[in-house]
Amino acid sequence: MIRIALQAKGRLNEESMNLLADAGISVEESKRKLLSKANNFPLEILYLRDDDIPQAVANRIADVGIVGLNEVKEKGSPVDILYEPGFGKCRLSLAIPKNEPYNGLQYFNGKKVATSYPKILAEYFRENGIQGQIEEIAGSVEIAPSIGMTDAVFDIVSSGGTLISNGLVEVETVMYSQAVLIGPPAPDPEKEPLIRKLIFRLESVKRSKGKKYILVNVPNDKLDRALEIIPCMKSPTLLPLADQRWSAIHTVVDEELIWDVTEQLKSIGAEDILILSLERMIL
């Protein structure tokens, strides 16, 4: 059995649990919300604060963990990034009151900046020769300027709505972050096959995101044109129909292209177009 550390509550918890469910891993309910087990996979879940996950993995309390890259960088624990699930994307940015004139990074010389990520910010200031004063705050960083505690903030930004509601404007992006699956530099050899199996499942789910399965009947004299229209991963499947004048094409198309592809296929005489959702995609 392997143990995975997940955020106890918050957005990454919900998305991580959804990912496991999509990967066919059913997790039992846990009232204590400390440990729970999967019903159909040799997996145990340890629920922690997100900033405790890198250390838990480095100390082998958990075999792997899903946490934001920003927490990995801030904590500096010796862990390896094993996989990027593709969710939890955000950025760490500097923000100042919206009415303040901004003329570049030199603005932060002599300024107080509130943040929950003092190590990342200190390194950034050091690399850019900025002499700013960093105030570490664990809670609601965005309110610090409005109550006179600091001049600016350095925090996670997703949509930017929280900054706007607190009268702040984003001026510098320091790093981009997303959820990552981490593990210790030298995983337990007995558990490594299970970790690979878990990643295999997660990857099959990730590959299916934003994809649609399309089935379309095409006149045989239009097949070459249809194949030019349909983008596919390798080569589409062609199947003859009972009506020997027609063939069926089966393939996978990016969701963002599906309507354009469908309209073009209709324009050359294609019929009976079916568009289906994908749950898994294994290459």
N, C-alpha and C positions, 0 to 999 in steps of 0.2 A: 504494500500500500504506500502511496505517496501522499504527502500533506501539502496543500496549497494555501498560502496566506492571502486573504482578500480583505478589502476595506470593509469595516464593520457596518458602516452606513454612509450614504452619499451616492453620488452619480456613478462612480466607478463600481460600487457594490452592485447596483442594479444592472449595469451593463455587463459586468463579469458573470453574474448569475444567469442572465439571459444567454450569454455566449455558451456557458456550460450546458444549459438546457437545449440550445440549438445543436450542440455537439452530441446530443443524445445521452447526457449525463444527468440523471435524476437525483436531486439532493433532498434529503429528509429535512423536515422542519425542525428548527432548534429554538426552543423558547429562551434558552440562556444566551443564544447568539454568541457563543464562544467557539464551540466545536460542533460540526455536523458531518455526517457521512453521506457519500453517494450510495444509492441503492443498487446501481448496476455497473459500477466502475470502481476499481480499487483506489478510491480517492477520499481523503478527509480534508475538510475545510476548516481553517483557523481564521476567525474574524478578529482583525486588529485595527488600530488606528493606522491610517495610511503612512504616517511618518515612522511607524514602528516596523513596517514590513521589510524594508531593506536590511535592517539589523537582524530581524528574525531569520531571514534567508541566509545571511552571511554567517550567522551563528548556528545554522542547521536546525533551528527549531522548526522551520518549514523547509521542505525540499525545493519548492518554487513559490513564486508569489506574483500577483498582478498588481501593479502600482504605477503611478505616474512617473515618467522619466524625470520630472522636476524633483521628485522626492529622492530618487536615486542619486541625482547630481548633488542635491543639498546635503544628504547624509554622508555621502562619500564611502559607504560601506563596500567592501570588496565582493561585488556580485557581477555576474555576466548577464547580458541581455540575450535571452534565448529566442524570443519571438515577439513580433509586434502585431497584436490582434486587430488593430485598425480602428479603435474607438478612443474616446476621451481626449480628442485633440484640442489643444489650447495653446496659449503662449504666456510667457512671463514678461511683463512690460512695466515700464516706468510711466507714471501718470502724474499730472500736476493739475491744480485748479484751472478751470477752463478760461478764466479771465486773465491768467498770468501770461505775459509775453514769453515766448520760448525761442531761444536762438542757438539751440544745439546743446550737446552734453555739458558744456561749460556751465550751463544753468545750475547744475547740481553741486558745483563747488561751494562749500560752506553751508549747504542745505541739509536739513534733517529729512530722512526718508524712512517711512514705516514699512516693514515687511515681515513676512514669516519665513523668508528665504535669505537670511543674512550672508551665508557663505557664497551663494551664487552672486549676489549683488556686490559683495566685497571684492570678489575676483574680477567682476566686470568693471568696477570702478578702478581697481588697480591696473588692469590692462589698458584702460583709457586715460590714466593719469588724473582721475577725478578725486578730489578730497572732499567727500561728503560724509555726513554723520548718519550712521545706520542705527535705527531704533527697532529692535526686534519686538514684534507684537504677535501674539498667538491667535487673537480673535479677529474682529471685523476691522481689517486694515484700512478699508476705504474711508472710514469716518475720521481718521486721524487728522487730516488737514482741516476739516470743518470745525473741529473743536480746539484747534490751535496746537495740537500735539506735535505735528510735523508739517513740513512744507510740501511733501510729495509722498507717493506710495509706490511700492514695487510689489506686484501681485499677479495672480493668475487672471487671465482675461479669456473669456470664451466668446460671448456675443458683444461684450462691452456695455451691456445694459446697466450693470451695477455701478460702473464708473460714472456713467451719465447721470444716474439717479443721485449720485453723491457730488455732482458738480465738478467732475474730473474729466480730463481728456488724456488719452494715451499718446505719448510722445516718442517713446523708444521701445522697440521690441528687443529683448535681451536673448531669449531662447524660445524655441518651439518645443512643445511637449505632447506626449500622448501616452496611453497605457502601454506598458511593456510587461512581458513575462520574464521574470528574472530567476536566476539560480546561482548557487555557489560556483566558484571557478572550477572546482573538481567535484562533480556530483558523485554520489554513491553509485558504484558500478552496478549494484543490484537493482537500483531504482531507475537507472538511466533508460532502460527499455520502456518502462511505463511513462516516463517523461516524454520520450519520443512519440509514443502512442497518443498521449494527450495532445501534443503539438500537431500531430497528423490530423486529429479530429478538428482541432481549432482551425487549421488551415483550410480544411474542406468547407467549413462554414464561411470563412472569410472570402474564399474564391467565389462562392455563390452570390455574395452580396452585389446588388446592382446589375444582376444578370437575369435574362429571361430566356426560356426555352421556346423556340418557335418551330411550328410545324406548318408547312404550306404545300398545297398542290399546285403544280406548274405544268403548263403544256410543254411537251418535249421539245418543240421547236423554240421555246423561250428559256430553256434550261441554262444555256451559256450566259444569257443576259441576267437571269436570276442569280446565278452564282457570282456575277460581278457586283450585284447589288448587296448581297448578304455578306457582311463581315463575319468571319468565324475564327475559332481558335486554331484549328489545324485544317481539317477538311470536313465539309458537311456530309451527312449521311444521305444517300440517294436511294429511294425505294420505288420500284415499279408499282403502278396501280393496276387494278383489274381492267380498267380502260387503258389499253396499251398506248393511247395518245398522251397519257399524263404520267407524271412521276411526283413523288413526295420528297420534299427536302426537310430534314431535321437538323437543327443546329442551335447554338447558344449565341445570343446577341446582347450587347450592353444595353441596359434599360434606357439610357438616355438617347439611344439611336432607334429604338423600336418603332416609334411612330413614323419616322422618316422612311425606314426600311419597309414598313407595311404599306405605306402610300405608294412607294415606287414599285413594289411587287404587284399591287392592285393595278397599277397603270399598264403593266405588260400582260395582264390577263390572269394573274394568279388568283386562286380561289381557296375557300375553306381554310383560312389562316387561323391557327390556334396559337395563343400566347400563354405560356404557363410559367408559374413561379418555380424557382429552384430552391431546394432546401440544402443540398450538399453538392459539391463539385470536386471530384477527385481526379487528378491528372496522373 
